[in-house]
Amino acid sequence: MSKKLHISLIFSNLVVFKTLSPNHRMYNLYTKFVKILEICKQFSENLVNESGNVPRRGPVPKFSDLEVVALSLTAETESIDSEKWLFDYKLQEYKDNIPNLISRRQFNDRRKKTAGLCEELRKRIAMEMDGGEEQFFVDSKPIEVCRVARGKRCKMGRAGNFSQAPDFGFCASQNTYYFGYKLHAL
């Protein structure tokens, strides 16, 4: 009897410690939406007015253009391709947190209209991230000269300049070792 009581007390302490953890991660869609909206507001100076909309005639929408862009970017970060699934299932959990949420049809129309704003925000964020570099790597791919077993005997590309000679490497995406070059896309 005392062993069972001791085990349950330890288990309850683990549960309490777990729930009182101060580590807040971006595990839900609403938290990511709020963070991305803050980033969009930082980089949108001179693009939108004080309510977060692109200046135009007509009534001022309650769900701003920046919120449309932020929701679109949030769906991209979550790898959500289906807007039906996003609006019918995923956003239903957060209806109380996003009171002015628009319909799926309105979201599609406004997202198409704000494509230029979204692209300009992406460019500004990219310029801030890359530090003014003119070239940066997009992707790399292994170019295999021969199989790994023949790599030490292979004479191809080893005559003269050894800095340009093929070498052994590992490709993480294909989970294979190779002997050859690594092609980088700039």
LODREN-66017 format. One record per residue (C-alpha): y, z negated, x negated; residue in one letter. Coordinates in steps of 0.25 Angstrom, whole numbers, padded with zeros to 4 digits, always signed. Layout:
REM residues N
YZXA
...
This chain:
REM residues 186
+0000+0000+0000M
+0010-0003-0011S
+0007+0010-0018K
+0010+0018-0006K
+0023+0010-0004L
+0027+0012-0019H
+0025+0027-0018I
+0033+0029-0005S
+0044+0021-0011L
+0044+0030-0024I
+0044+0042-0015F
+0056+0037-0006S
+0064+0035-0019N
+0061+0049-0024L
+0066+0054-0010V
+0078+0046-0011V
+0082+0050-0025F
+0080+0064-0021K
+0089+0064-0009T
+0100+0056-0017L
+0101+0066-0028S
+0115+0071-0031P
+0111+0085-0035N
+0116+0094-0025H
+0111+0108-0027R
+0114+0121-0019M
+0102+0122-0011Y
+0107+0126+0002N
+0115+0138+0007L
+0127+0131+0011Y
+0129+0124-0002T
+0128+0137-0009K
+0138+0143+0001F
+0148+0133-0001V
+0147+0134-0017K
+0148+0149-0016I
+0160+0148-0006L
+0167+0139-0016E
+0165+0149-0027I
+0170+0161-0019C
+0183+0153-0015K
+0185+0151-0030Q
+0184+0165-0034F
+0191+0171-0021S
+0206+0169-0024E
+0215+0181-0020N
+0203+0187-0012L
+0203+0178+0000V
+0213+0170+0008N
+0213+0155+0010E
+0203+0156+0021S
+0193+0163+0012G
+0195+0177+0019N
+0199+0190+0014V
+0213+0193+0020P
+0212+0202+0032R
+0217+0204+0046R
+0210+0197+0058G
+0205+0183+0061P
+0202+0174+0050V
+0186+0172+0050P
+0181+0157+0049K
+0170+0161+0039F
+0178+0166+0028S
+0176+0178+0019D
+0173+0169+0007L
+0162+0162+0015E
+0156+0175+0019V
+0155+0179+0004V
+0150+0165+0000A
+0139+0166+0011L
+0135+0179+0006S
+0134+0175-0009L
+0127+0162-0004T
+0116+0171+0003A
+0115+0179-0010E
+0113+0167-0019T
+0102+0162-0009E
+0096+0176-0009S
+0097+0178+0006I
+0096+0192+0009D
+0095+0191+0024S
+0108+0188+0031E
+0100+0185+0044K
+0092+0174+0037W
+0105+0169+0031L
+0112+0167+0044F
+0100+0164+0054D
+0093+0154+0045Y
+0100+0150+0032K
+0114+0148+0038L
+0109+0141+0050Q
+0107+0128+0042E
+0121+0128+0038Y
+0129+0131+0051K
+0135+0118+0051D
+0140+0119+0037N
+0146+0133+0039I
+0152+0133+0053P
+0160+0146+0052N
+0148+0154+0048L
+0148+0168+0054I
+0137+0177+0060S
+0128+0186+0051R
+0135+0199+0056R
+0149+0193+0053Q
+0144+0189+0039F
+0139+0203+0036N
+0152+0209+0041D
+0160+0199+0033R
+0151+0200+0021R
+0153+0215+0020K
+0168+0214+0021K
+0169+0203+0010T
+0160+0211+0001A
+0172+0214-0008G
+0176+0199-0008L
+0162+0195-0012C
+0162+0205-0023E
+0175+0201-0029E
+0171+0186-0029L
+0158+0190-0036R
+0166+0197-0047K
+0176+0185-0048R
+0164+0176-0050I
+0157+0185-0060A
+0170+0186-0068M
+0171+0171-0068E
+0156+0169-0072M
+0155+0180-0083D
+0167+0176-0091G
+0173+0190-0092G
+0161+0196-0099E
+0160+0211-0098E
+0145+0212-0099Q
+0134+0203-0095F
+0119+0204-0093F
+0114+0207-0079V
+0099+0208-0082D
+0089+0210-0093S
+0075+0217-0093K
+0064+0218-0104P
+0061+0231-0110I
+0047+0230-0115E
+0044+0238-0128V
+0030+0234-0129C
+0020+0224-0124R
+0021+0210-0130V
+0008+0211-0137A
+0013+0222-0145R
+0027+0217-0147G
+0025+0212-0162K
+0019+0225-0166R
+0029+0234-0159C
+0038+0241-0169K
+0047+0248-0158M
+0062+0244-0160G
+0060+0236-0173R
+0064+0246-0183A
+0077+0242-0189G
+0086+0233-0181N
+0078+0221-0176F
+0089+0216-0167S
+0086+0227-0157Q
+0070+0226-0159A
+0062+0222-0146P
+0058+0208-0145D
+0049+0199-0136F
+0055+0193-0124G
+0052+0187-0110F
+0056+0193-0096C
+0057+0181-0087A
+0058+0190-0074S
+0045+0197-0077Q
+0039+0185-0084N
+0034+0193-0096T
+0036+0194-0111Y
+0040+0207-0117Y
+0043+0214-0130F
+0055+0223-0130G
+0069+0223-0126Y
+0077+0216-0116K
+0087+0225-0108L
+0099+0219-0103H
+0108+0224-0092A
+0123+0222-0094L
